[in-house]
């Protein structure tokens, strides 16, 4: 077994490099998807750590004159050794010297040494160092502090923490996204099914720690906790619970735009549109590029049928991001209800050119707009004809004589169509039959 190829690194005694390589390869050999590959990777990792630790201990004694990593026969096939075989071979050109009792000759002796080196009351390392770091709200946001913590851990401590990182971070979960990315690169925690926060922390949702000021006495730790709990409720769809936690967070610190954005969106989904508009206005006042707050505030105004105010919010979004689909859809809706059809026409053309795929809501609005436009044209034509006829009927107007001539010419044209066209003849016969039947019916009604 070539442990270095499995770990995908060059031969090294750098324990930190071995740990990073192991964390990187864990993403390739997931325990659930590739159990065999994971077992090989784990064995290679344990073996590499054992070699690095052993060489570090032996280096001070200066008893070995060979490169332990160049002698593949001593480590790569450990499983082939008998229980009583020597674990390390000294260079045959030298006389063999016994190892000090401090160093193991056999694999089982190595395991016994590791166990016996611990006290009975501390068989496994605990979380004290990590908890101390996490409890400092200003240090926990720094990647460098976590890097230092993991680098200074002993082999046993790091191994134990690596295997139980999911458990520690299930409880200690209020961290900035940059730190979560580092934690995942170190332990592949997002791929561990036992870790419960993956959906909340693997993407940057804006839970910032940058504005925490050490010169103030604000309880940022409690603020971060309430904000995280509010975000958890929000992602679950528990908007009432989210608002409750957000109000607790706001009492501690009221200068985070995210808490107002979450409060506004939660109120929107609860149909408390006035509360939503107020909270989203606060969010936008603290972050002038907060597009989501503008979009939700615009839609809240639409729900209140205040289309002019809604259009102002959507217009601000379009100034920030002219290709924002939701803002363009909102503007189209507002222009339709405000009956600004010329401007609506321009937005519809632009929308179709940018988003050629079917969009049901916009398609419905466009159909309504086309019907409205056709209805307006027909009304205009109808009014024109009606006014023209009224003028013709009035003998005092100059149009009366002209109208009579036009009607006579139309009648003559119709006569020729009827006489010389088979279709026209059929129409003429049908018309005569219709009026004849209608006349007979009227006569019968008169008799009775």
LINVEN-V800065 format. One record per run of one state. SS is the DSSP state (@ for helix, = for strand, . for the rest). FROM is the first residue (numbers start at 1). TO is the last residue. If there is no record, write none. Layout:
ss: <SS SS>
from: <FROM FROM>
to: <TO TO>
This chain:
ss: <. @ . @ . @ . @ . @ . @ . @ . @ . @ . @ . @ . @ . @ . @ . @ . @ . @ . @ . @ . @ . @ . @ . @ .>
from: <1 3 8 15 27 35 60 72 76 78 81 107 117 128 135 143 153 155 172 177 188 189 192 198 202 220 237 239 253 257 270 273 287 291 304 307 321 325 338 341 355 360 394 399 421 422 448>
to: <2 7 14 26 34 59 71 75 77 80 106 116 127 134 142 152 154 171 176 187 188 191 197 201 219 236 238 252 256 269 272 286 290 303 306 320 324 337 340 354 359 393 398 420 421 447 448>
